[in-house]
């Protein structure tokens, strides 16, 4: 059984004998490590293939995507929990407590990246080449960041007796399953799935005979496909009406991905 040590690594305030608490949290650390992991992967993919100016602007673009992703992830989560945050508006900013939506993060990151690209397009690769690069590294960042859910003891699934079940303390168990101790670590399932997606997309990217945008739209389909089925296990689904919000977004993004792939296959433009 998996046991979490809790969300806090150490308290810097206590360590430095300060009068305030300054907790260093696993969630924030793993989010940052996910970004750095994606940055490293992209560096390896573009090494000696683009100019230093293009490379620097690409890294600037990734930074804005990262910031936009964090904002979008929290805002989408807050929108889906509108009743709670309407009564506790200040908690919208408490991102260290968890409660972010990767789908909202994708939307926020894409919007921020698009705006940055429009302002700096002359110093960057063509848009869909850039999107393909990011799409290769994005699932790797997600795979790392997902383990923040482990330390926060969140995003778990239905009860199970499997050896790798996550132990959930009584205070964090859904009332319906109060008598259960082990739950599916759906965050871990998603992380492993995303590693496989990353390996597959790297392999495709290195083939260099695909139209621009192909990998980006394929990522949308692959991620959404996996998330759609994982949502059946999760106990913390947020809803749009009577439908799980994540599955609604997954269906939309799969449709967008399929349309995008169809358009890409009509194109003769290749990757770098």
N, C-alpha and C positions, 0 to 999 in steps of 0.2 A: 504493500500500500504506500502511496505517495503522501508525505507529510510536509507541509509548508512551514518554514521557520518564521513566517510573518512578513509583513510588507516593509519593515524598516531594517536596513543594514546596520546602521549605527546612528547615534545622535551626536552630531558635531558640536552642538551647544554643550552637551554634557561632557564630551571629550575635551573641549577647550575651556571648561569651567565658566561658561557664559551663563547669563541669567535667563536666556531664552532657549527654547527648544528648536534645533535645526536638524530635523531628521533627514537622513539620506535614504531614499526609498528605492527598492528594487525596480518598481514600475518605471520610474523616470530613468534609472540607469540603463535598463534594457531597451527602452525606447531610443535612448541616445546611441546605444551600441548597435541597434538595428540600422539607424541612419549611417553610422560609420561603416558598418558592414556593407551596406549598399554602395556607399562612396568608394570603398576599396574595390569592390567587384567591378564597378564601372571603370575605375582607373585601369584595371587589368584588361578590360575589353577594348578600351580606346588607346592603349599604350602605343605610341609611335604611329598612330593612325590619323590623328588630328593635330592642328597647330596648338601651341601653348595658349594663345588667346582664346581659341575655341574651348580648350580644356578648362581654363579659368572661368569662363562664362558658363560653361556647363555645370561646374561645381557651385557657382553662385545660384544658378537655376535650381539645383537640387536643394540648396539651403532654403530658398523661398518656397519650394514645394513642401519641404519638411515643416516649416512654420505654418503654411496654409493648411497642411494636413492635420496638424494638432488642433488648430482652431476649428476646422471643419468637423473633425471627429467629435469634439466636445459639443459644438453647436447642434449637430444632428442628434446626438444623444439627449441633449437638453430639450430639443423639439419633441422627440419621441416620449420624453418624460415631462411634458409641459406642465401638468398639474402640480407635480412636486416642485419644479424649479420656479414656477410662478409664485409659490409660497416661500421659497428659499432662494431668491435670485442671486445672492452673493456666492452660493455654492457652485454656480456655473463656472467660476474661476478655480475651483478646487480640483484641478486635473490630477494632482498627485494621489488623490483618493481612488483613481480608476474611474470607470464610467466614460468610455470613449467608443465611438463606432467606427470601425475601420472603413466601412462604406462611406460614412460622412467624411472621414479622413481622405479617402480617395477623391471625393468631389472637391473638397477644399484644396487639396494639393494640386489637382488638375487645374482648377481655376487660377490659383496663384501662379503656377508654372506657365499657364497660357498667357497671362498678363505680362509676366516677366519676359516671355519669349517675344511677344509683340513689340516690346520696347527695345529688345536687343537682338532681333533676328539676324541682323547683318553679321553678328559676331558668333553665331551658333550654327550648328548643323541644320539642315532642313528639318522642319517640324516633326514629320513622322519618323525620321531617323532618330531624332532625339527621344521621341516617345517610345520607340522600340528599345533603346538603350535603358531607359528608366524602367520599362516593363520587365526587362530581364532581372534587374536588381531588386525591384519592389517586393516580390514574394520572399526573397531572402531577408529583407528588413522585417517583413511581417512575421516570418518564422521566428526570428529572434525576439521581437517585441511581444509576441504572444505569451512568452514565459513570465511576463509581468503579471498576467492573470493567475499564474500558479502561486506567486507570493502574496497576491491580494486575496487568494481563495475565491475566485469569481469565474464566470464563464464556464462553469462545469455543467455536466449533463445529468441524466437520470441515474438512479441508484444502480450499483453493480457490485458483484463480488469478485470481479477479475483481480488478479494480483497487482495490476498497476492502477487500481482505483485510487482516487484522491480522497484523503480523509478530510471531511468538512466538520469543523466544530459545531456543536449544537446551536450556538447563537447565529450561525450563518446558514443553517439549513432551512430550506423552504418548509413551512409549517406542515404541509402535506406529507413530507418525508422526514419528519423529525426523528423517527425511530431508526432511520438508516444512517450509516456512518461513511460508507464508501460510495463515490459517485464517479461517473465517466469523466476523465480529464479531457474534455472536448477541445480545450485550448492546445493540448499536446497533440491530439489527432490532427488539428488544423496545421500546427507547426510542422509536423512530419510530412503532411501532404504538400505543404508549400515548399519544403526542401526538394521534394521530387519534381514539383513544377519548375523550380529554379534550374535544376540540373537539365531538365528537358528543354527549357527555353535557351539556356546557354548553348546546348548542342545545336539547336536550330539556328541561333544567331551566328554561330561559327561556320555554318554551311554557306552563308553569304550569297544565296541565290533566291532569296525571298523578296517580294515587293515590300516597299516601305509601309509601315503600319501593320503588317501582318502579325508580328509578335505582340504588339500592343493589344490588338483585338483578340488574339488567341489567349493572352493573359486574362482579359476580361471574362472570357468564356470558362477557362479552366478554374479560375478562382471562384467564380460564381457557382459553377457546377458543384464544387466541393463544399462550399459554404451552404448551399441550398440543402444538401442532404444532412450535413452536420446539425443544421437547425432543428431537425426532428428529435435530436437527442438533448438539446439544451433546455434548461429550465428557466432561463432568464430572458426569453424572447420578448422583444418590444413589438407592439402591434400598430398597424394602420387599419383602423376599423376592426374587423374580425380576423385579419390575415397577419401573420408574422412579418414585420417590416423588412427584415433581412431577406426573406424569401421573395417578397415583392420586388425589392431592388435587384436581387439575383436574376429574376426572370427578365426584368427590363434590361439589365446589362448583358445577359446572354443574347437577347434579341439584337441589341446594338452591336455586340461582337460579331454575330453572324452576318449582319448587314455589312459591317466593316470588312470582314473577311471576303465577302463576295465582291465588294468594290476593289479590294486589294488585288484579288486574283485577275481582275481586268486590267490592272496596271502593269506597265513594263519597267517601272522604276525599281532599282535594286538597292540593297543595303550598301553601306560603305564597305 
